[in-house]
Amino acid sequence: MLFDLDGTLIHSVDHIVKCWQHTTLTCLGREMTREEILPTLGRTLVDAFEEIAPGRSAELYATYRARQVQMHDLEVRLVPGTFEALDALRGLGFALGVVTSKRLPIAMQGLDLFNLAPFFKVIVTMEDSPRHKPAPDPLLAAAEKLGIKPGEAIYVGDADVDMLAAYAAGMSRIWVKWGVGTLGDLQEAVPDFIVDSMDEVVSLVTKHEQTAANTK
């Protein structure tokens, strides 16, 4: 099982929005609205910054990163039930991984803040693939690192780019409702399952495993 990070395992969206608003106000003289920022979630910051200010993505990223480092641990929270769910899934025999569009240092900061890193056999970040979500490349990289076929994996995420990437990679898809992403017009990439809690993720895959075992 592979998981997105922001909005899926950790409540970091408010923190991300505040970093964005600080960045655009400082560098561009205009504080972007939350509604403008939310569609960028799940994509890399560099790509998103380049779209809004061509040629200035490095400047915007540096400004964003400075604020992020200062405020991350004060503003990020763990999604309720995440630690227990990961422990249960590992106990069921699932190999677990994280696939995020963040760079490795800040991804590890979020995982280490809540002692989540030991649960994961693979952590795929922006540095690990040439293309990023919604392209399938990072999810395919995670499957390769785990030594499994993409079709054997389930990706859990909260954003439309998560579902699009998982569909393109040939993976099953679970969409979590506690993030701020919207499913939009995903057509074939609609999630296989929609859940309201981390407990429901565990219940869902447990039921699936029992059904598979009964049909053998």
VMD Tcl script that draws the C-alpha trace (Angstrom):
set ca {
  {0.00 0.00 0.00}
  {1.27 3.41 -1.00}
  {0.21 6.66 0.62}
  {0.26 10.30 -0.32}
  {1.61 12.47 2.52}
  {-0.01 15.92 2.70}
  {-3.74 15.80 3.35}
  {-3.62 12.00 3.65}
  {-1.29 11.06 6.51}
  {-0.79 14.53 7.94}
  {-3.00 17.60 8.19}
  {-0.63 20.04 6.54}
  {-2.89 21.88 4.12}
  {-3.42 24.97 6.28}
  {0.34 25.16 6.74}
  {0.90 24.88 2.99}
  {-1.66 27.60 2.27}
  {0.00 29.96 4.75}
  {3.42 29.31 3.17}
  {1.99 30.00 -0.28}
  {0.34 33.22 0.84}
  {3.52 34.45 2.51}
  {5.49 33.60 -0.63}
  {3.24 35.30 -3.16}
  {2.79 38.39 -0.99}
  {6.55 38.69 -0.41}
  {7.66 38.00 -3.98}
  {4.72 39.05 -6.14}
  {2.99 41.65 -3.99}
  {-0.29 39.70 -3.95}
  {-1.52 37.18 -1.42}
  {-3.14 34.33 -3.33}
  {-6.45 33.06 -2.01}
  {-6.94 29.62 -0.51}
  {-9.19 28.74 -3.46}
  {-6.38 29.56 -5.89}
  {-3.82 27.54 -3.93}
  {-5.72 24.31 -3.28}
  {-5.65 23.05 -6.92}
  {-1.83 23.03 -6.73}
  {-1.76 20.44 -3.95}
  {-0.17 17.16 -4.96}
  {2.04 18.82 -7.59}
  {5.61 19.96 -7.07}
  {6.11 23.49 -5.80}
  {8.62 24.25 -8.52}
  {6.14 23.37 -11.27}
  {3.36 25.35 -9.64}
  {5.57 28.39 -9.00}
  {6.85 28.35 -12.57}
  {3.29 28.52 -13.85}
  {2.34 31.59 -11.82}
  {5.68 33.39 -12.20}
  {7.72 32.07 -15.16}
  {11.45 32.27 -14.54}
  {11.05 33.04 -10.82}
  {10.33 29.59 -9.40}
  {13.71 29.37 -7.62}
  {13.10 32.69 -5.86}
  {9.59 31.71 -4.82}
  {10.73 28.29 -3.64}
  {13.47 29.79 -1.46}
  {10.98 32.17 0.15}
  {8.46 29.38 0.68}
  {11.07 27.04 2.13}
  {12.30 29.61 4.65}
  {8.80 30.07 6.04}
  {8.13 26.33 5.87}
  {11.19 25.44 7.95}
  {10.28 28.03 10.56}
  {6.63 27.05 11.02}
  {6.26 23.41 9.92}
  {6.32 21.69 13.29}
  {3.99 24.27 14.83}
  {1.30 24.04 12.15}
  {1.24 20.40 10.99}
  {-0.93 17.78 12.72}
  {-1.27 14.01 12.41}
  {-4.46 12.68 10.84}
  {-6.32 10.85 13.65}
  {-5.80 7.10 13.62}
  {-2.86 7.18 11.21}
  {-0.26 5.61 13.53}
  {-2.63 2.84 14.57}
  {-3.75 2.19 10.97}
  {-0.20 1.89 9.66}
  {0.67 -0.47 12.52}
  {-2.37 -2.62 11.70}
  {-1.62 -2.69 7.97}
  {1.97 -3.68 8.60}
  {0.68 -6.42 10.89}
  {-1.50 -7.70 8.05}
  {1.64 -8.12 5.97}
  {1.39 -5.09 3.72}
  {4.59 -3.48 2.51}
  {4.01 0.25 2.96}
  {5.34 3.24 1.06}
  {4.94 6.99 0.75}
  {4.79 8.77 -2.61}
  {4.86 12.55 -2.34}
  {5.71 15.51 -4.56}
  {7.70 17.07 -1.74}
  {11.48 17.08 -1.64}
  {13.05 14.47 0.64}
  {14.13 16.74 3.55}
  {10.70 18.27 4.16}
  {8.92 14.95 3.56}
  {11.12 13.34 6.22}
  {10.46 16.26 8.57}
  {6.74 15.54 8.37}
  {7.18 11.80 8.84}
  {9.71 12.09 11.65}
  {7.58 14.64 13.50}
  {5.08 11.87 14.20}
  {7.50 8.88 14.14}
  {5.94 7.49 10.96}
  {9.07 6.82 8.91}
  {9.79 3.36 10.42}
  {6.53 2.05 8.96}
  {7.62 2.59 5.37}
  {9.86 0.40 3.23}
  {10.03 3.04 0.49}
  {9.70 6.82 0.48}
  {9.49 8.31 -3.01}
  {9.90 12.07 -3.28}
  {10.33 14.69 -5.99}
  {13.95 13.68 -6.53}
  {13.08 10.09 -7.49}
  {11.37 10.55 -10.85}
  {11.69 12.84 -13.89}
  {7.95 13.50 -13.98}
  {5.59 13.99 -11.08}
  {1.92 13.48 -10.25}
  {-0.42 13.34 -12.13}
  {2.12 11.39 -14.23}
  {2.51 7.79 -13.01}
  {6.31 7.91 -12.75}
  {6.68 8.31 -8.95}
  {4.17 5.53 -8.24}
  {5.91 3.24 -10.72}
  {9.22 4.05 -9.03}
  {7.74 3.03 -5.67}
  {6.46 -0.26 -7.07}
  {9.87 -0.98 -8.56}
  {11.58 -0.26 -5.25}
  {9.18 -2.64 -3.50}
  {9.75 -5.30 -6.15}
  {6.06 -5.59 -7.03}
  {3.96 -5.12 -10.15}
  {2.05 -1.82 -10.26}
  {-1.24 -3.71 -10.41}
  {-0.48 -5.27 -7.03}
  {-0.42 -1.87 -5.31}
  {-3.09 0.35 -3.78}
  {-2.55 4.12 -3.66}
  {-4.26 6.17 -0.96}
  {-4.58 9.92 -1.53}
  {-6.77 12.99 -1.22}
  {-6.15 14.93 -4.44}
  {-7.26 14.52 -8.02}
  {-3.62 14.19 -9.12}
  {-3.29 11.20 -6.76}
  {-6.14 9.37 -8.46}
  {-4.94 10.31 -11.94}
  {-1.40 9.10 -11.21}
  {-2.62 5.84 -9.70}
  {-4.92 5.18 -12.66}
  {-2.10 5.86 -15.12}
  {0.13 3.49 -13.13}
  {-2.51 0.73 -13.17}
  {-2.99 0.78 -9.38}
  {-6.12 0.51 -7.27}
  {-7.23 3.81 -5.76}
  {-8.55 4.86 -2.35}
  {-9.62 8.48 -1.93}
  {-9.74 9.97 1.58}
  {-12.41 12.55 2.34}
  {-10.54 14.43 5.09}
  {-8.19 16.20 2.70}
  {-9.17 19.27 0.75}
  {-8.85 17.80 -2.71}
  {-11.81 17.45 -5.04}
  {-12.42 14.55 -7.35}
  {-13.41 16.85 -10.19}
  {-13.97 15.25 -13.58}
  {-11.72 12.22 -13.27}
  {-13.68 10.01 -15.68}
  {-11.89 6.61 -15.75}
  {-9.62 7.58 -12.82}
  {-12.43 7.75 -10.27}
  {-11.37 6.02 -7.03}
  {-12.23 2.40 -6.40}
  {-13.12 3.29 -2.82}
  {-13.87 6.45 -0.83}
  {-13.23 6.47 2.94}
  {-14.03 8.74 5.87}
  {-11.27 7.64 8.27}
  {-8.00 5.75 8.55}
  {-9.89 3.04 10.46}
  {-12.01 2.56 7.35}
  {-8.89 2.07 5.24}
  {-7.87 -0.82 7.50}
  {-11.39 -2.31 7.52}
  {-11.58 -2.06 3.75}
  {-8.36 -3.89 3.01}
  {-8.98 -6.44 5.78}
  {-12.31 -7.32 4.21}
  {-10.65 -7.53 0.80}
  {-7.96 -9.89 2.14}
  {-10.57 -12.13 3.78}
  {-12.62 -12.26 0.59}
  {-9.53 -13.14 -1.46}
  {-8.59 -15.89 0.99}
  {-12.11 -17.39 0.90}
  {-12.08 -17.60 -2.88}
  {-8.82 -19.55 -3.06}
}
mol new
graphics top color blue
foreach p $ca { graphics top sphere $p radius 0.5 }
foreach p [lrange $ca 0 end-1] q [lrange $ca 1 end] { graphics top cylinder $p $q radius 0.2 }
display resetview
